[in-house]
Amino acid sequence: MIDLRDISIRYGERSIFKGFSQTFSKGKIHILLGPSGCGKTSLLKAMSGLLKPEIGRIFLNGKDIDTIHGKEKIKYFALMFQNPCLLPHIRAKDNILFPGKIIRLAPKDLKDRLTRLCQMVRLEEHHLNKYPAQLSGGERQRVSLMRSLLLSPPIIFMDEPLSALDPLVRHALLVDLKKVFKKLGHTIVLVTHDLREASYLGDHIYLIQEGKIVQDGTFSDLYQNPKTEFTKRFITSQMPGTHD
């Protein structure tokens, strides 16, 4: 579970999410949805400790994030970005195993986990010996996903991990992501501006406008019962003909 208590975030000269409280339940896929600049990535950064709120407290599964330090963080959560952030000078296998080596997992354990993850995310094992530059965009994101899952952290934060991929690759990875997440039962918080991506993956969607959640619920809730004019416009912009 992720529990935000009365947080206020400043990003540059801009104050957003003033006195904001929200609980993200355990084992669900939560989608932070909204246009560019609405504050969704800032909120994700605050939850993952990359951006410290001016005030307020954030708890990850009951532990104050300010008390989680160093190597301990990789046991609590993983981060996945639009850019896979792979180390270019080492092979895919070593990128994946990097978190495990930091906490000194046994070689046999690392090998077993690597084999299971290849099967889970459908990455052919011969790709493991390639360098990131030798992989396609979809393959790099699968490697990034495997690295995030290696230690099976209870929480995974994702910032538009599919937005740079071409439509066919994006669809294939989207389908696989949903299967993986439903199987493992992690708590996922994913940032996107794509309504279709949100509707396919999300158990619960939070539509954000200018640092505020204007509506939340399932995709059906937003689609069938938009409560604000912004919700209507956002849905219509991506699904022409809706709510005319």
Backbone hydrogen bonds, N-H to C=O, Kabsch-Sander energy under -0.5 kcal/mol:
donor,donor_aa,acceptor,acceptor_aa,energy
2,I,24,F,-2.3
3,D,59,F,-2.6
4,L,2,I,-0.5
4,L,22,Q,-3.0
5,R,3,D,-0.5
5,R,57,R,-2.8
6,D,4,L,-0.6
7,I,20,F,-2.9
8,S,55,I,-1.6
9,I,16,I,-2.6
11,Y,14,R,-3.3
12,G,10,R,-0.5
14,R,11,Y,-1.7
16,I,9,I,-3.6
17,F,211,G,-0.7
20,F,7,I,-3.2
20,F,17,F,-1.0
22,Q,4,L,-1.7
24,F,2,I,-3.1
25,S,23,T,-0.6
28,K,25,S,-1.0
30,H,28,K,-0.7
30,H,188,I,-3.3
31,I,204,H,-2.7
32,L,30,H,-0.5
32,L,190,L,-2.7
33,L,31,I,-0.8
33,L,206,Y,-2.7
34,G,192,T,-1.1
38,C,35,P,-1.5
43,L,39,G,-2.1
44,L,40,K,-2.0
45,K,41,T,-2.6
46,A,42,S,-2.1
47,M,43,L,-2.1
48,S,44,L,-1.7
49,G,46,A,-1.1
50,L,45,K,-2.1
51,L,45,K,-1.4
54,E,8,S,-2.5
55,I,8,S,-1.0
57,R,5,R,-1.7
59,F,3,D,-2.6
60,L,63,K,-2.8
61,N,1,M,-3.8
61,N,59,F,-0.6
63,K,60,L,-1.7
65,I,58,I,-2.9
67,T,64,D,-2.1
68,I,65,I,-1.4
69,H,67,T,-0.7
72,E,69,H,-1.6
73,K,70,G,-1.6
74,I,71,K,-0.9
75,K,72,E,-1.4
76,Y,72,E,-0.8
76,Y,73,K,-1.0
77,F,73,K,-2.4
78,A,155,I,-1.6
80,M,157,F,-2.2
82,Q,159,D,-0.7
90,I,87,L,-1.2
92,A,130,K,-3.0
93,K,128,L,-2.8
95,N,91,R,-2.0
96,I,92,A,-2.3
97,L,93,K,-2.2
98,F,94,D,-0.8
98,F,95,N,-0.5
101,K,97,L,-2.0
102,I,98,F,-1.7
103,I,99,P,-1.3
104,R,101,K,-0.6
105,L,100,G,-2.7
110,L,106,A,-2.3
111,K,107,P,-2.4
112,D,108,K,-2.5
113,R,109,D,-2.4
114,L,110,L,-2.3
115,T,111,K,-2.1
116,R,112,D,-2.1
117,L,113,R,-2.5
118,C,114,L,-2.2
119,Q,115,T,-1.6
120,M,116,R,-2.2
121,V,117,L,-2.7
122,R,118,C,-0.7
123,L,118,C,-2.1
124,E,122,R,-0.5
127,H,124,E,-2.1
128,L,125,E,-1.6
129,N,126,H,-0.8
130,K,127,H,-1.7
134,Q,131,Y,-2.2
135,L,132,P,-1.7
140,R,136,S,-2.4
141,Q,137,G,-1.9
142,R,138,G,-1.8
143,V,139,E,-2.2
144,S,140,R,-2.4
145,L,141,Q,-2.3
146,M,142,R,-2.5
147,R,143,V,-2.3
148,S,144,S,-1.9
149,L,145,L,-1.9
150,L,146,M,-1.1
152,S,149,L,-1.8
155,I,76,Y,-1.1
156,I,187,T,-2.5
157,F,78,A,-3.0
158,M,189,V,-2.8
159,D,80,M,-2.8
160,E,158,M,-0.7
160,E,191,V,-2.0
163,S,160,E,-0.8
165,L,162,L,-1.7
170,R,166,D,-2.9
171,H,167,P,-2.3
172,A,168,L,-2.0
173,L,169,V,-2.4
174,L,170,R,-2.3
175,V,171,H,-2.2
176,D,172,A,-1.8
177,L,173,L,-2.7
178,K,174,L,-2.0
179,K,175,V,-1.7
180,V,176,D,-2.6
181,F,177,L,-2.8
182,K,178,K,-2.3
183,K,179,K,-1.8
184,L,180,V,-2.2
185,G,181,F,-2.4
187,T,154,P,-2.8
188,I,28,K,-2.6
188,I,186,H,-0.6
189,V,156,I,-2.3
190,L,30,H,-2.9
191,V,158,M,-3.0
192,T,32,L,-2.2
195,L,193,H,-0.7
198,A,194,D,-2.2
199,S,195,L,-2.6
200,Y,196,R,-1.9
201,L,197,E,-2.2
202,G,198,A,-2.5
203,D,29,I,-2.5
204,H,29,I,-1.8
205,I,217,G,-3.3
206,Y,31,I,-3.0
207,L,205,I,-0.6
207,L,215,Q,-2.9
208,I,33,L,-3.2
208,I,206,Y,-0.5
209,Q,212,K,-2.8
211,G,38,C,-2.9
212,K,209,Q,-1.0
214,V,207,L,-2.2
214,V,212,K,-0.8
215,Q,207,L,-1.1
217,G,205,I,-2.0
222,L,218,T,-1.8
223,Y,219,F,-2.9
224,Q,220,S,-3.0
225,N,221,D,-1.7
232,K,228,T,-1.8
233,R,229,E,-2.5
234,F,230,F,-2.8
235,I,231,T,-2.3
236,T,232,K,-2.6
237,S,233,R,-2.2
238,Q,234,F,-0.9
238,Q,235,I,-0.7
239,M,235,I,-1.9
242,T,239,M,-1.9
244,D,241,G,-0.8
